[in-house]
Amino acid sequence: MRLPEAFSFSNPLKINCGSRALENLPAELAAFNATAPLILASRDQVGKKRVSTLIDAFKTSGLTLGIYDRLPDQPQPDLMPVLARMYRDGACDSVIVLGHGSVVDTAKCLNLMVSAGFQGTPDDAGRDVADPGPLRPLMLVATAGGNGDEVTGFANDGVRRLCSSRLIPTVAFIDPAMMVERNDRDVVDGALIALVHAVEAFLDHSAGPMCRAYAYTAIGLIVKHLPAVLRNTDRKKNLCAAVNGQVAAGCAFFSSSPGICHVLATALKKETDLPLGFLMATLLPHMVAEAGFKQPERVSELLHPMVGADIYAVTAADLKTPRAIALFWEFFDALNAELSMKIPSTIGDAALKGEQIKRIQSRLASGSTDDHVARILEGARHGATTLDN
C-alpha cells in the first residue's frame, strides 16, 4: 500500500453495534454527564413501535426524556426555533435521533443551534467556514434507508448544506431491533449511494490508509449482504450488516473528495425522477473502467473486498480489474431480480436524452477531467465497459 505524502483523517464517531446495543444508550450519555436527552424521530419514517423500543432502553435509567416524534420528511427552517425552545424549556442537555436522512439533518442543526447559538455561515461551496466549538452529545440510532451521510459532518438545514466535523454524531447505535421493514427501493437507493461513495473513496489517490480501510469494509458489507436483504434471508441480520456498511461508507466519504460518479449523478438527477443511488450505480462500472487507465494497481484491489483474500490471490493480475467490473454488474443483476424498479443498464434507460447529457457534460467540463467525464458518460449511454485505452 502506497502512503500519500500528505493526508488527513478524522473520525470522532463511536459505533455501538449488535443485539441489544440500545441498552448502552444510558451509559453512553452518562459518559458525557448527560441526564436529560431530547429524542427526535418521525413516526412516518420509523413507526410508533421503534420509538417505543427506543424509550424502553431507558426504563431503569432514571433519566428524564423529552420526545418529539413528528419530524417532517424534509428539513423545515421554521421548525428549528420550536425545537430549540422545547430543548431549552425541558432543560435538555443532549439529543438522540432515531432514523436517517432529513431527520438526522434536523437533529444536527438543532444541536448546532442549542450548543452554540449558531446557524451557519457557508462559503461559496456551501461549506461552513466558522468553527462553532464543541457541541452537546448527539446520539444516532441508525435505521435502514440511510446512505451514510448521517455519520458525516454534512447537514441540510432546508436552505443550505452545512459542513463541519463538529456535526458528526457522538455515538451511532446499530441495533437489529431498529431495522425497520422499509420499502425495498428506498433501502437499495441508500445502499447504492453508500457503495459508490465507498468505491470512490477507496480509489481517491489522496485518501490515507484509514479512509481506505473504512471504504474497504463498506464495499464488502454492502455487496455481500444487500442481495440477501431483498431475498428476505434473515432480513434483520443482513439489514444490520448493510447499515454497518453504510456507516463505514459515510466515514470514508467525509474524509475524501467527492468523486466523478457523485458529481455526475447529482447533476443527472436534476433531469430525471430516477433515484440518485440508481443513477450512481449505472455510472459506477464505467467510472471504475476509466479509473483503471490511471491507477490500474489500485483499481485491481477493488476485487479484494468483493471476493475475499483467497480468490483475490489466485486471480491473475490482468484479470482483477475486469473481474471487479463484472462483479458490479452481477451485483446489480441480483438486486434487479428482486426489485420492481430496476437499476438501468444505461442512462438512456433512465429516460435521459442526448441533449440533456451533453448539457450536463458542458456544465461539468473542467480541463483535464473533461475527457474522463466524456468517456464515462459515453460508456453509460451504451452500457458497455472497455479497458482498452
C-alpha positions as CSV (number, residue, x, y, z in Angstrom):
1,M,0.0,0.0,0.0
2,R,1.3,3.4,-1.0
3,L,1.1,6.2,1.6
4,P,0.2,9.6,0.2
5,E,2.7,12.3,1.0
6,A,0.0,14.2,2.9
7,F,-3.4,13.2,4.0
8,S,-5.9,13.8,6.9
9,F,-8.4,11.5,8.6
10,S,-10.7,12.4,11.4
11,N,-13.4,10.1,12.7
12,P,-14.6,11.0,16.2
13,L,-17.7,8.7,15.8
14,K,-18.0,5.8,18.2
15,I,-20.1,2.8,16.8
16,N,-22.1,0.6,19.2
17,C,-23.4,-2.3,17.2
18,G,-25.2,-5.6,17.8
19,S,-28.1,-7.2,19.5
20,R,-29.3,-5.0,22.4
21,A,-27.0,-2.2,21.5
22,L,-29.6,0.3,22.6
23,E,-29.2,-0.8,26.2
24,N,-25.9,1.0,26.2
25,L,-27.6,4.4,25.5
26,P,-27.9,5.5,29.1
27,A,-24.2,4.6,29.8
28,E,-23.0,6.4,26.7
29,L,-24.9,9.5,27.8
30,A,-23.6,9.2,31.4
31,A,-20.0,9.3,29.9
32,F,-20.8,12.9,29.0
33,N,-22.7,13.7,32.2
34,A,-25.9,14.0,30.1
35,T,-29.1,13.2,32.0
36,A,-31.9,14.8,30.0
37,P,-31.9,13.9,26.3
38,L,-34.4,15.1,23.7
39,I,-35.4,12.3,21.4
40,L,-36.2,13.2,17.8
41,A,-37.9,10.9,15.3
42,S,-40.5,10.7,12.6
43,R,-43.3,8.2,13.1
44,D,-43.9,8.2,9.4
45,Q,-40.3,7.1,8.8
46,V,-39.8,4.5,11.6
47,G,-43.3,3.8,13.1
48,K,-44.5,4.1,16.6
49,K,-43.1,0.7,17.6
50,R,-39.5,1.7,17.1
51,V,-40.0,4.9,19.1
52,S,-41.4,2.8,21.9
53,T,-38.5,0.4,21.7
54,L,-36.0,3.2,22.0
55,I,-37.9,4.7,25.0
56,D,-37.8,1.2,26.7
57,A,-34.0,1.4,26.7
58,F,-34.3,4.0,29.5
59,K,-36.8,2.1,31.7
60,T,-34.4,1.7,34.6
61,S,-32.1,4.6,33.9
62,G,-33.9,7.3,35.9
63,L,-33.3,9.8,33.1
64,T,-35.8,12.5,32.1
65,L,-36.7,12.2,28.4
66,G,-38.1,14.8,26.1
67,I,-39.7,13.4,22.9
68,Y,-40.7,14.9,19.6
69,D,-41.6,12.1,17.1
70,R,-43.4,14.0,14.4
71,L,-40.5,15.4,12.3
72,P,-41.3,16.1,8.7
73,D,-39.8,14.4,5.7
74,Q,-37.8,17.5,4.7
75,P,-35.9,20.0,6.9
76,Q,-38.1,23.0,7.8
77,P,-36.2,26.1,9.0
78,D,-39.4,27.4,10.7
79,L,-39.4,24.3,12.9
80,M,-35.9,24.8,14.3
81,P,-36.8,27.6,16.8
82,V,-39.8,25.5,18.1
83,L,-37.5,22.5,18.7
84,A,-34.8,24.8,20.3
85,R,-37.5,26.2,22.7
86,M,-38.6,22.7,23.6
87,Y,-35.0,21.7,24.2
88,R,-34.3,24.7,26.5
89,D,-37.7,24.6,28.3
90,G,-37.2,20.9,29.1
91,A,-33.7,21.6,30.4
92,C,-32.3,19.1,27.9
93,D,-28.6,18.5,27.6
94,S,-28.2,16.1,24.7
95,V,-30.0,14.9,21.5
96,I,-30.9,11.4,20.4
97,V,-32.1,11.0,16.8
98,L,-33.9,7.9,15.5
99,G,-33.9,7.5,11.7
100,H,-32.0,8.7,8.7
101,G,-31.9,11.3,6.1
102,S,-33.6,14.7,6.8
103,V,-34.5,13.6,10.4
104,V,-30.8,13.4,11.2
105,D,-30.1,16.7,9.4
106,T,-32.7,18.3,11.7
107,A,-31.0,16.8,14.8
108,K,-27.6,18.0,13.7
109,C,-28.9,21.5,13.0
110,L,-30.7,21.6,16.3
111,N,-27.6,20.5,18.2
112,L,-25.7,23.3,16.5
113,M,-28.3,25.9,17.4
114,V,-28.7,24.9,21.1
115,S,-25.0,24.3,21.7
116,A,-23.5,27.3,20.0
117,G,-26.4,29.6,19.1
118,F,-25.1,29.1,15.6
119,Q,-27.0,28.9,12.3
120,G,-24.2,28.5,9.8
121,T,-22.0,30.8,7.7
122,P,-21.4,28.9,4.5
123,D,-18.8,29.9,1.9
124,D,-19.3,29.8,-1.8
125,A,-19.0,26.0,-1.8
126,G,-21.7,25.6,0.9
127,R,-19.1,24.6,3.5
128,D,-19.2,26.1,6.9
129,V,-16.3,28.4,7.4
130,A,-16.7,29.0,11.1
131,D,-15.9,26.5,13.9
132,P,-18.8,26.5,16.3
133,G,-16.8,24.8,19.0
134,P,-17.7,21.7,20.9
135,L,-21.4,20.6,20.7
136,R,-23.6,18.7,23.0
137,P,-23.7,14.9,22.7
138,L,-25.7,13.7,19.7
139,M,-26.6,10.0,19.7
140,L,-27.7,8.5,16.4
141,V,-29.9,5.4,16.4
142,A,-29.5,4.2,12.8
143,T,-32.2,2.6,10.7
144,A,-32.3,1.1,7.2
145,G,-32.8,3.5,4.3
146,G,-29.8,5.8,5.1
147,N,-26.9,6.4,2.8
148,G,-24.1,7.1,5.2
149,D,-24.5,10.9,5.2
150,E,-26.0,10.5,8.6
151,V,-22.5,10.0,10.2
152,T,-20.7,12.8,8.3
153,G,-20.3,16.4,9.2
154,F,-22.7,17.4,6.5
155,A,-26.2,18.7,7.3
156,N,-29.0,20.3,5.3
157,D,-31.0,22.9,7.2
158,G,-33.6,23.4,4.5
159,V,-31.8,26.3,2.9
160,R,-28.1,25.3,2.5
161,R,-25.7,22.4,3.1
162,L,-23.5,22.9,6.1
163,C,-20.2,21.3,6.7
164,S,-18.3,20.9,10.0
165,S,-16.6,17.9,11.7
166,R,-18.4,19.1,14.8
167,L,-21.7,17.9,13.3
168,I,-20.6,14.3,13.3
169,P,-22.7,12.3,15.8
170,T,-21.0,11.3,19.0
171,V,-22.1,7.7,19.0
172,A,-24.0,5.6,16.4
173,F,-26.1,2.7,17.6
174,I,-26.9,-0.1,15.1
175,D,-29.3,-2.5,16.7
176,P,-31.3,-5.2,14.8
177,A,-34.4,-4.1,16.7
178,M,-34.3,-0.8,14.8
179,M,-34.1,-2.4,11.3
180,V,-37.4,-1.1,10.0
181,E,-39.2,-3.0,7.3
182,R,-39.0,-0.2,4.8
183,N,-39.7,-0.1,1.0
184,D,-37.0,-2.1,-0.8
185,R,-36.4,0.6,-3.3
186,D,-35.5,3.1,-0.5
187,V,-33.2,0.6,1.2
188,V,-31.4,-0.1,-2.1
189,D,-31.2,3.6,-3.1
190,G,-29.4,4.5,0.1
191,A,-27.1,1.4,0.0
192,L,-26.1,2.2,-3.6
193,I,-25.2,5.8,-2.7
194,A,-23.1,4.5,0.1
195,L,-21.4,1.9,-2.1
196,V,-20.4,4.4,-4.8
197,H,-19.1,6.8,-2.1
198,A,-17.0,3.9,-0.7
199,V,-15.6,2.9,-4.1
200,E,-14.7,6.5,-4.9
201,A,-13.1,7.0,-1.5
202,F,-11.2,3.7,-2.0
203,L,-9.8,5.0,-5.3
204,D,-9.1,8.5,-4.1
205,H,-5.3,8.9,-4.6
206,S,-5.2,11.4,-1.8
207,A,-7.0,9.2,0.8
208,G,-5.0,7.8,3.6
209,P,-5.0,4.1,4.8
210,M,-7.6,4.7,7.4
211,C,-10.1,6.1,4.9
212,R,-9.4,3.2,2.6
213,A,-10.0,0.7,5.5
214,Y,-13.5,2.1,6.1
215,A,-14.2,2.1,2.3
216,Y,-13.0,-1.5,2.0
217,T,-15.3,-2.5,4.9
218,A,-18.2,-0.7,3.4
219,I,-17.8,-2.3,-0.1
220,G,-17.6,-5.8,1.3
221,L,-20.6,-5.5,3.6
222,I,-22.9,-3.9,1.1
223,V,-22.1,-6.2,-1.8
224,K,-22.4,-9.3,0.3
225,H,-25.5,-8.5,2.4
226,L,-27.8,-6.3,0.3
227,P,-29.0,-9.0,-2.1
228,A,-29.8,-11.2,0.9
229,V,-31.9,-8.4,2.3
230,L,-34.1,-8.3,-0.8
231,R,-34.4,-12.1,-0.8
232,N,-35.7,-11.8,2.8
233,T,-32.9,-14.1,4.0
234,D,-32.5,-13.4,7.7
235,R,-33.6,-9.9,6.8
236,K,-32.9,-8.0,10.0
237,K,-29.4,-9.5,10.4
238,N,-28.5,-8.7,6.8
239,L,-30.0,-5.2,7.1
240,C,-27.9,-4.6,10.1
241,A,-24.8,-5.6,8.2
242,A,-25.7,-3.4,5.2
243,V,-26.3,-0.4,7.6
244,N,-22.9,-1.1,9.1
245,G,-21.5,-0.8,5.6
246,Q,-23.4,2.5,5.0
247,V,-22.0,3.9,8.3
248,A,-18.4,2.9,7.2
249,A,-19.0,4.4,3.8
250,G,-20.1,7.7,5.4
251,C,-16.9,7.8,7.5
252,A,-14.8,7.3,4.3
253,F,-16.8,9.8,2.2
254,F,-16.3,12.6,4.7
255,S,-12.6,12.0,4.7
256,S,-12.2,12.0,0.9
257,S,-13.1,14.2,-2.0
258,P,-16.5,13.7,-3.9
259,G,-15.7,11.6,-7.0
260,I,-16.8,11.9,-10.6
261,C,-19.7,9.4,-10.1
262,H,-21.1,11.5,-7.2
263,V,-20.8,14.8,-9.1
264,L,-22.2,13.4,-12.4
265,A,-25.2,11.5,-10.8
266,T,-26.1,14.6,-8.8
267,A,-26.2,16.6,-12.0
268,L,-28.2,13.9,-13.9
269,K,-30.7,13.7,-11.0
270,K,-32.0,17.1,-11.9
271,E,-33.1,15.7,-15.3
272,T,-34.8,12.5,-14.1
273,D,-37.0,11.1,-11.4
274,L,-34.8,8.0,-11.1
275,P,-33.4,7.7,-7.5
276,L,-29.9,9.1,-7.1
277,G,-28.4,5.8,-6.0
278,F,-29.7,4.0,-9.1
279,L,-28.1,6.7,-11.3
280,M,-24.8,6.3,-9.4
281,A,-24.9,2.5,-9.9
282,T,-25.4,3.0,-13.7
283,L,-22.3,5.1,-13.8
284,L,-20.1,3.1,-11.4
285,P,-18.7,0.3,-13.7
286,H,-17.8,2.9,-16.3
287,M,-16.0,5.1,-13.7
288,V,-14.1,2.0,-12.5
289,A,-13.1,1.2,-16.0
290,E,-11.9,4.8,-16.6
291,A,-10.0,4.8,-13.3
292,G,-8.3,1.6,-14.5
293,F,-6.4,3.6,-17.1
294,K,-4.9,6.0,-14.5
295,Q,-4.3,3.7,-11.5
296,P,-4.6,0.1,-12.6
297,E,-2.9,-1.3,-9.4
298,R,-5.4,0.4,-7.0
299,V,-8.4,-0.4,-9.2
300,S,-7.5,-4.1,-9.2
301,E,-7.5,-4.0,-5.4
302,L,-11.3,-3.4,-5.5
303,L,-11.7,-7.1,-6.2
304,H,-10.4,-7.9,-2.7
305,P,-13.3,-6.8,-0.5
306,M,-15.8,-8.3,-3.0
307,V,-14.4,-11.8,-3.2
308,G,-12.0,-12.2,-0.2
309,A,-8.3,-12.9,0.1
310,D,-8.3,-16.5,-1.3
311,I,-10.0,-15.8,-4.6
312,Y,-8.1,-12.4,-5.0
313,A,-4.8,-14.2,-4.5
314,V,-5.4,-16.7,-7.3
315,T,-6.8,-14.2,-9.8
316,A,-4.3,-13.2,-12.4
317,A,-3.2,-9.5,-12.1
318,D,-4.5,-8.5,-15.5
319,L,-7.9,-10.1,-14.7
320,K,-8.6,-8.4,-11.4
321,T,-10.0,-5.1,-12.7
322,P,-12.3,-6.7,-15.4
323,R,-13.5,-9.2,-12.8
324,A,-14.3,-6.4,-10.3
325,I,-16.3,-4.6,-13.0
326,A,-18.1,-7.8,-13.9
327,L,-19.0,-8.4,-10.2
328,F,-20.6,-5.0,-10.0
329,W,-22.8,-5.9,-13.0
330,E,-23.6,-9.3,-11.3
331,F,-24.4,-7.5,-8.1
332,F,-26.9,-5.1,-9.9
333,D,-28.5,-8.1,-11.7
334,A,-29.0,-9.8,-8.3
335,L,-30.7,-6.7,-7.0
336,N,-32.8,-6.2,-10.1
337,A,-34.1,-9.8,-9.8
338,E,-35.9,-8.7,-6.6
339,L,-36.8,-5.1,-7.5
340,S,-39.9,-3.7,-9.3
341,M,-38.0,-0.6,-10.3
342,K,-34.8,-1.8,-12.0
343,I,-31.3,-0.3,-11.9
344,P,-30.9,0.8,-15.5
345,S,-28.1,-0.7,-17.5
346,T,-27.7,2.6,-19.4
347,I,-28.5,6.2,-18.7
348,G,-30.7,6.1,-21.8
349,D,-32.9,3.6,-20.0
350,A,-33.3,6.3,-17.3
351,A,-35.1,8.4,-20.0
352,L,-32.2,10.8,-20.3
353,K,-31.9,12.3,-23.8
354,G,-28.7,13.1,-25.7
355,E,-29.1,16.8,-25.4
356,Q,-29.6,16.6,-21.6
357,I,-26.4,14.6,-21.3
358,K,-24.4,17.0,-23.5
359,R,-25.7,19.9,-21.4
360,I,-24.6,18.3,-18.2
361,Q,-21.3,17.4,-19.7
362,S,-20.6,21.0,-20.8
363,R,-21.6,22.3,-17.4
364,L,-19.1,20.0,-15.7
365,A,-16.3,20.5,-18.1
366,S,-13.1,21.2,-16.1
367,G,-10.0,20.9,-18.1
368,S,-8.1,17.7,-17.5
369,T,-11.1,15.8,-16.2
370,D,-13.3,16.7,-19.1
371,D,-12.2,13.7,-21.2
372,H,-12.8,11.3,-18.3
373,V,-16.3,12.7,-17.8
374,A,-17.0,12.3,-21.6
375,R,-15.8,8.7,-21.6
376,I,-17.8,7.7,-18.5
377,L,-21.0,9.3,-20.0
378,E,-20.4,7.7,-23.4
379,G,-19.9,4.3,-21.8
380,A,-23.0,4.7,-19.7
381,R,-25.0,5.7,-22.7
382,H,-24.2,2.4,-24.5
383,G,-24.0,0.2,-21.4
384,A,-20.6,-1.3,-22.3
385,T,-17.3,-1.0,-20.4
386,T,-13.9,-1.3,-22.0
387,L,-10.4,-1.4,-20.7
388,D,-8.8,-0.6,-24.0
389,N,-7.1,2.8,-23.8
